[in-house]
């Protein structure tokens, strides 16, 4: 395959022949990962999505979190569209640069990747924080197209045509009440403006349904393949395997006293045996019956299946406790990074303790952290493409038995693949439901 070619087919032959698939247990080490990254696709242009494949793009711009997913039939889903301008010595670089705001960089990526152009089927907002939705102080002015700010999802709505918005609490955005600090308040006002404009345009705005058997996120363009959606958490509640809902506010304080992170929406998307976990910034603790603090991520762990790819909760910031790590057993860890302290040492140590081959693919793992953590054993399992800044693109084969991680440069819009890794889907010890 020629370097820089515009299109490379993602056939099953390429999946299993392009690089050594991960099969065994135990750490692979830097040399083995490096061999896998020297893939025939390295140096070429990211192939377009192909029908039957499930593609997950974890985007990096240094200002917030956003992911764009394309289901096997072409149904599209954007998860979050953050725009938070963090200042200070721990800021990470903004990519490609500061000439455009985060919502515009994200939308430009979507316009290139989406098989349906400007038409995006779903937008899902995990919670009301500006690094996931944008906010009034972080904007490029008011839109000429409606009464909302050009920030995060507002900027995306200026550039894309959405069909359905899914919100953690709509229509009662005080369910439970957000904290009364400015960081949340300005984002809630911003999101209300966006939703009001969405309804004026005839876009559906729905409350995330935390119920067993929900088809709220589904293939809309003909279906095909064994694709499924399983909700896990929202609004400080967890959906249990038996279909009942656990209110985390029943422990030591009501949910109205929780922060926004505890309110995050979480779910699993599956294609055949392949599973992907994402849960926004879901993190926090409650006091158990014995008076000891209990991590709510560990409570969620009891309801989670084993997965192949997981987005780290709360950017990997002191998150992902042992029980959740052991329940998910993910082979690839993604993270939305905008601060030097994301993917903290304690979080990655817990992820590394399992002993199975695990590749960490945050959007950026900056030089400062590489120096501080140089002696850490897990450093050999950080995708080196993250050192320069990259979008992490997971492409799942139509049969769900293999998947590929492609690290795509975030330094420009060339969509050049820096390295690629092939995996076989893990055998699952647990099932959903």
Protein Blocks (a to p, Z undefined) as FASTA:
>chain_A
ZZhiabdcdbfklmmmmpccdfbgcjebjmlmmmmmmcfkgopacddddehiacddddde
hlaccdddddfkopacdehjaddddedjkbccddfblmbcfklmmmmmmmmmmmnljacf
bacdfbdcfklnopfklcgbjafkbccddehjlmmmmmpccfbdcdfklcblkbccddfb
fklmmmmmmmmmmmmmmmmnopacddddddehiakbccfehgaajdddddfbeghiacdf
kopacdfklmmbcfklpcfklmpccddddehjbccddehjagcddddfkopacdfklmmm
mmpccdfbdcdehhhpapaifklmmmnopabdcdddfbfkgoifklmmmmmmnopacddd
dfbdcfklmmmmmmpmklmmgcfklmnopaddddddfklpaccdddddfkbcnopafbdc
dddddddfbdeZZ
